[in-house]
Amino acid sequence: MARKVRHSALESRSARLKLQVRRKPYSGPSLARGVSLLYRRNKGSGAWVVKTSNGHGAYWTKASGLPMHYGDANGKDVLQAQGVAKQLARGGDGAGDNAPITVDVALKDYKRDLEARGANPYNAESPRVHLTAVLLAKPVLLLTATELRKWRDGLLGKIKPATINRVCRCLCAALEQARQHDERIQNRQAWEVGLVGLPDAQEARNVILSDDKVRDFVSTAYAHDHQLELLVDTLAVTGARPSQAVRLRVEDFHDDPLRPKLMMPKSAKGGGRNRAKKKHERYSVPTTVQLATNLRQVAKGRADDAPLLLQSDGTPWGANPGQTYHRQIDKIVAAIGLDPSVVTIYALRHSSIVRMLLQNIPIRLVASLHNTSVQMIERTYSKYITEHSDDISRKALLRCVPPIGDNVIAIAGRSTETVGRANELATAESRRQPSVAS
């Protein structure tokens, strides 16, 4: 049973009735370090308010949920309010199970859930890098749309808009999971409104490289690191995501002198209950004979279940290869005359998709070979095709009949005699037409 902390100004009904009605709560007793009980004197019934330190020099307040009809004369209501306040702020006498879930705890819980589902725990770590200490310590049930939007907008200029959207999506997922596990959290609108995605943030990331630039990308990677070159070459040829390629096993390489291929692991993007099952599924992707020759050398004599692509020190790339190779990729991009802040290793995937589309490969097949959907292909890449299809579209331009005159130019596919005869007929027809007086 909670011990009553005495406070003469609030512990009795008569004392509270003497207080002036106002919006700002009256200070009450300190219940523990960083936890105090306040009292708001309203026109009708009063209300107890919990004030708790966030551990970083600021405080948050929360109504205890106990309405005060001026209370009992014996002070039982004060004792009850103190017990509820401790439970709300600290989970009751030191037990943390009932304490409000903070943003920090929500991200930790989300990370454990991702690991249990076989998903990438990095999605729970990426928001933490950008969140302030005050926001991390704040209970989820006290978050507001205004402060979340202010935090989101504060990231502009620091990271790319597309990265901001990804970070916000990860944070939203963590907060939504916390809401599902704690019925006290009723402010879902805070992150649905405050963390809404920035418009047109994805457009600048879909960088399409020419075939010559892709070849330069691969050859320059080889000059930096042979193992990195194998990864880059695999991404350039297959158009796979880096997270897929690094999960290739030796047995996924099907060697053939003329028709080699890789059984590429699926990405399992989009979540769902069967994420772990999807990550074990494979789909066939053809490769070049040259890439197969290089892969044959690294696969020789190794176990079937061993990773096919390794780092220079012989260790696997891991679930987040970008954290390892991003500085090297920046150097490679700069070496081929491109901007590392614009061009990433994902440009190899974008270029592979557009290359196939320009070769008139059916969009359904392009989507399957890149482990994506037809809808995603149409939405993301259609607007870029016209920028890279000049040679193809010129073949369909209308060829008009050449102007009448002595200087006749032959039309492709028609002989000079045929064109000349057409001009003679046109001239004769014009002579038969009545002239118009000037």
Buried (B, 14 or more C-beta within 10 A) or exposed (E): EBEBBEBEBBBBBEBBEEBEEEEEBBBBBEBBEBBBBBBBBEEEEBBBBBBBBBEEEEEBEBBBEBEBEBBEEEBEBBBBBBBBBBBBBBBBEEEEEEBBBBBBBBBBBBBEBBEEBBBBBBBBBBBBEBBEEBBBBBBBBBBBBEBBBEBBEEBEEEEBBBBBBBBBBBBBBBBBBBBEEBEBBEBBEBBBEBBBBBEEBBEEBBBBBEEEBBEBBBBBBBEBBEBBBBBBBBBBBBBBBBBBBBBBBBBBBBEEEEEBBBBBBBBBBEEEEEBEEBBEEBBEBBBEEEBBEBBEEBBEEBEEEEBBBBBEEEEBBEEBBBEBBEEBBBEBBEBBEBEBEEBBBBBBBBBBBBBBBBEEEEBEEBBBBBBBBEEEBEEBBEEBBEEBEEEEEEEEEEEEEBEEEEEBEEBEEEEEEEBEEBBEEEEEEEEEEEEEEE
